[in-house]
């Protein structure tokens, strides 16, 4: 299929293609390993007992096929926007607008949940930060710093992400290595409560824990040789993330035993056993990890606003890039302001559940797009990554996502339904305004 017959964005403002394999892989790892990896071991131990490691393994069986779909779609569509651009190329503007809007809602909910968790940790040291005014000022100061860093360009942001990813991995890898020696087999002989309900509710949080790749792929217009770099970086990074999550859950269970369930800081408690006095070090590492995720998100998510503005769905100002650094600075600031507002209004758990449910919808659209793009052989540059088995992997991914979505509670479906209603209404208003503009 020739380029002029493809339903892809054209006339994209010039962006710099400076993101290579290591930068993109580090970005995916950075965005997937956030603050949740430091707390979910206790949550899953409470819900599933000693069977908790299985939920990460089951999540891997779902998430690896999803990653393969992203690799295939990302190798074919090189325009900025990630899943939004994949769906636009495959199914047209309406589907892409809904995907993009739900994606952005999921992003700000997920990132705001971690920003709220970061401020909660800070409030344990500085109690005044628990007050609304001080909390809002701290969130504003945090995002002002991040905006200044991102204004320096994608290259500076990529370097910062690589450094932050390394800082995240080292202490976690050390916990796995040293904790594995101290694990006791008897701690795996307790009770377990594996039911469809407990597995389902846990899977939403696992999807939330593994997610991040879709945000890292938003700056596709700034990736070098995307047909080659995107598949390799995505598959390598997710393999690292899955292996780390599974190993941390096993080691935490093996060392902490009955003390793991409901532990608010399980990895800090694990570190304190392995090296007495290191509790605070791991809490600091968790704070750095969250900061790194916030930085990675502010590199990726504004590119979604940029792409939607480029395609006429949002004000054109959001698609403007700075003359020297080629950064969509207004989109960066707009996203930062939205996150700050939501951080001041929500809590970690409520925002995380909303984000996890919404992101499954985005994954569904991306997996379906991967098959359509491959079947029609739509490509923008280079030789794309081919999904083996034709529609098999996208079909497995879509069915698994539907099963996960069936576990959402009524209140969570209502929140997503309200968001979709607003999105569809906004699409109708946008189309109406565009038709009036064309007519005049």
N, C-alpha and C positions, 0 to 999 in steps of 0.2 A: 504494500500500500504506500503510495507516495505521500510526501509530507503535506501537500496541499489538500489531501482528502482526509487527513487526520483531524479529529476534533481535539486539538491541543492549542494551548495559548500561543499567540504570536506577538511579536513586538515587545518582548520582555525587556525592561530597562537593563542596561549592561551591569552585570555583576562579575566579580572576579572569581575564576575557577582556581582556587588555591587549596582546597581541602583534598588531601590524599588518603591512602588506605589507612595509615596509622592514626591520622587525625579523626577520620570517620569512625573507625573501630573504637577509639578512645571516647568519642562522643557518645556512642551507643552504650558503652560500659558505664560511663559517667551518669547518663540519664537513667539507666536501668538500676544502678546501685545507688539508691537514695537513702533517706532516713528509715524507710520501712524495713530494710534488711536488718536493722539493728533491733527491731521490736517484734517482728512477726513470729519469731520462734516461740515466744511465750504464748501468743494468741493461738497458734496452731496446736501447741501442746495442750492448752486448755480445751480446745474444741475436739481434737482427735486423739488425744492421749499419745501413747508411744508410736502410733501409726502416722504421726505428723509428717515425717520425711516423705511419706508416699504422696502427699498432696503436691509437693514440689516436683516429684518425678512425674506424676500425672499431668501437672501443668506443663512440663517439658514436652510430653507427647502431643499436647495441643499447640504449644507455642513454637516448636521447631517447624512444623508444616506452615504455620502462619509466617514465620520468618522466611521460609523458602518462597512463599507467595510475594512477600515484600521484595525479596531479592530479584525475582523475575520481573515484577512490575517496575521496580526502580532501575533495572538495567535497560528497560525500554523507553521510559519517560524521564528525560533529563531536566525538565522545566522545574523551577522552584515551586514547592507546594506539597511534595510528598504524596500522601494518600489522596488529598484533594485533587491533585493533578492527574493521578492514576484514574480516579473515578471520572474526571472530566473527559479524559481521552477515551475512556471505554463507554460511558453511558450518557454523556452530555451535561449541560449546565445545571439542570435542576438537581439531579442526583449529586453532582459535585458540590453545589451550594449547601445542600442538607448535610453532606459529609463534612464539609469544611466548617460549618457552623457548630455541629455537634462535636467535632474534633476540638475546636477552640474552647468550647464550654468544658469539655473533658480536661483539656490542658490547664486552664486557669483553676479549675476545681482541684486537680491533682497537685499542682505546684503550690497553690494557696494552702492546701492541707499540710504540706511539708514546711512552708514558711511559718504557718501557725505552730507546728511542732518545734521549729527552731526557736521561735519567740517564747514558747512555753519552757524550753530548756534554759533559755537566758533568764526567764523570770524566776527560776529556782535559785539563781545566783543574785539577780537584781530584782527583788520583789516588786518594785515600782512598775516594772514592765508588764505586770498583770493588769494594770489600770488602762482603760480604753485609750485615753489620750496619749500616754507614754507608749503604749503598744503600737498605735498608729504612727507615731513619730519614728519609732524604731524601724517599722516596716518601710516607711518612706526613705529613711536614711540608707537602709540596706539596698533598696532598689535604685536609689540615686547612684550608689557606688557601682552597682552592676551595669547601669545605663552608661556611665562614664567609661567603664571597661569595654563595653560592646561598641561604643561610638568609635573606638580605635580601629575597628574593622574586623572582618572574619578571620584574618590571619592571626591577629592578637588573641581573639576569642578561642581559636583552635589550639594555640599554644597553651593558653590557660587551662583549657579542658584536658589536654594531655597530661599536664602536671597534676591537676586535681584527680584524674583517674588513677595515676600512679600512687598518689597519697592515699586514695581509698583502698586500693588493692593490697598494698603491703601489710597493713595491720590485720586485715581480714584473712589473708593467706597465712600469716603467722598464727592466728587463732586456730585455723584448721590444722596446721602442721603440729603445733605444740599440744593442742587440745586432743588430737587424735591419740596421742600417747597416753593421756590421762583418762580416756573414756573407759567406762566399765560396762560389761555386757549385761549385768543385772539391771541396769537402768532402762533396758529395752524390754523387760518382762512385765511391765505394768499393764494396766487396763487400757483399752482403746474403745472409742465410740465412733465407728465408721458407719455412717448412714448416708443416704442420698442427700438429706438435709445438711448434715455437717460438711460433707464433701463439697456440696454446691456452694454453700456460703463461703467456704474457704477458697474455692476456685476463683471467686471474684477478687479476693485479696491477692491471690497468686498472680492473676492477670495484671493487677495493679503493680505488683512487685516486679514482674518481668517487663512491664511496658517501659517505653522510653525510646525504643528504636524508631518508632513512627515520628517522633519529634526530631530526632537526629537526622532523619532523611528529608525534613522540610527544606533545608538549604541545598536541594539537589542541583540548583542552578549554579552552585559554587563548588561542586565536586569535580575533580579532575577525572576524565575518562569514566563516567558513571557506569557504563555498560560492564566494565570490568571491576571497578572499585566497589560499587554498592553491594553486589552479591558476596564478594569475598569478605568485606568488612562486616556485613550483617551476620553472616553465618559464623565467623570466628568469634565475634563479640558475644553473641547470644550463647554460644557453647561455653564460653568462659563464665558468663553470668549464671547459667543454669547449674553448672558444676559447682560454683561457689555457694549458691543458695542451698543446694542439696547437702553439701558437705558441712556447712555451718549448722543446719538443722540437726544432722546426725551427731556432730560433735557436741552441740549444746545439750542434746538429750543424753548423750553418753556421759557427760561430765556432771551436769546439774541434776539429772534425774527428776524426782518429784518437785524440786525447787524451780523447774523451768516454767510450768504452767502458771499463767497470770503474772509472771515476772515482767515488770514494766521496762526493764533494761537488761535483757538476758545476755547479750554479748558483753556488756560491761561487767555483769556478775561472773561470766565465764572467764574474762580476763583477770578479774580480781582473784579468782582461785588459782589460775596459772601463774600469775605474778602479783602477789599481794601489794595493794596500793596503786594498781593500774586502773581502777574503776574510772577515775576522772579522766584518764588518758583516752579511754574508749569513748566516753561521752564527748570529749573534744573532737575525736575522730568522726563521730556521728555528726557533729555540728559542721565540720569541714565537708563531710559527705553531702549534707543537705545544701550547703552553700554551693558546692560544685554542681549539684543538680539544678539549682536555681540559675546559675550561670549558663549551663548548657541549654536550659529551656529558653532563656532570653536570647540565645543565639538562634534557636530553631523556631519557636512559636511565632515571633513577629513575621517570619517569612511566609506564614500562612495568611496573615492579614495582608501582607504585600501581594501575594498571589491573587487573593480575592479582589483586592483593589485593582490590580492589573487587569482582571477580567471584567471589571465594571460593577462588581457586587458591593463594593465598599467605596467610600470617597477616594478619589484619585490621589489625594495628598499622601495616603498611606503607601502608595507605590513609588513615591519619590525616593531617590537614593542620593546620598551626599556625594559631592563632586570628587573628593579626593579618596575617601575610604570605600566608596560604593556601598554604603550601609543604609538600609531603609529605616532611618533614625526615628521618624514619626511613628512608624509601626512598632518599633522597640518601646518607645515611650508609652504608647497607647496600651500595649500589652502589660507593661509594668504597672501602670495605674490601675488596670482591672485586677491584677493579682493583689496589689496592696489593699484595695477595697474589700475583696473577698477574704483576704487574710484577717482583716479586722472584724469580719462578720461571722465567720464559720469556725468549726472545730475540725481537728484532724480526722476523726473517724467518719463523720457525716460527709465531709468533702471527699475522702478517699473512696467511699462506697459509690458516691455519685460518679466520680471519675472512672472507676473500674467498670461500671455498667455501661457508661457512654462509650468508652473506648472499644468495647466489644462490637458496637455498631460500626465504628470506623474500620475495625479489622475485617468485619464481614464484607463491607464494600470494597476494601483493598484486595481481599482474597478473590472475590468474584471478578474484579477488574483484571487480576493477574491472568486468569484463564481466558477472558475475552481478548485481552491484548495479545496473548500468545496464539490463540486460535485465528485471529485476524492478521497476525504477524505485524502488528503496529510497533514501530520502533522509531526513535529519533536519531540515534547514532550508535555505531559500533555493533558488535555481535552480542545479542542479549543472552542472559542465562535462561536455559530451557528447563521447564518443570518436567521431570520424568512422569510417565503415566498419563499425560494429557490432563483431563479434568480431575483426576483422582485426588491429588493433593489439595487443590482448592475446595473440592467437595468435602473432604474430610475436615478441613479447617472450618468451613461454613457450618457443617452439622455440629461440630464440637462447640462452636460459638453459640449456636442456637440453644444447645443443651445448657450451657453456662448461663445464658440469659433467662432461661426458665426458672432459675433459682433466685432471681431478684425478688425482693419483697414488694408488696403493693405500693408502699410509700416511695420506693426507689423507682418503680415504673411510672408512678405519677410525676415525679420530678423530671424524668426523661421525657415523658409525654408533654409536660408543660413546655419544656425546652424545644421539642420538635414543633409544637404548635406555634411558638414564637418565631422559630426559624422559617416555617412555611409562610407565615404571614409576612415576614420581612422579605422573603423571596418575591411574593406577589407585589408588595409595595415597590421593590426595586425594579421589577419588570414593568410595572405601570409607569414609573418615572422615566425609565429608559425609552418606552414607547412614546411618551409625550415629548421627550427631547428629540427623538428621531422625527416625529411628526411636525415639530416646529422648525 
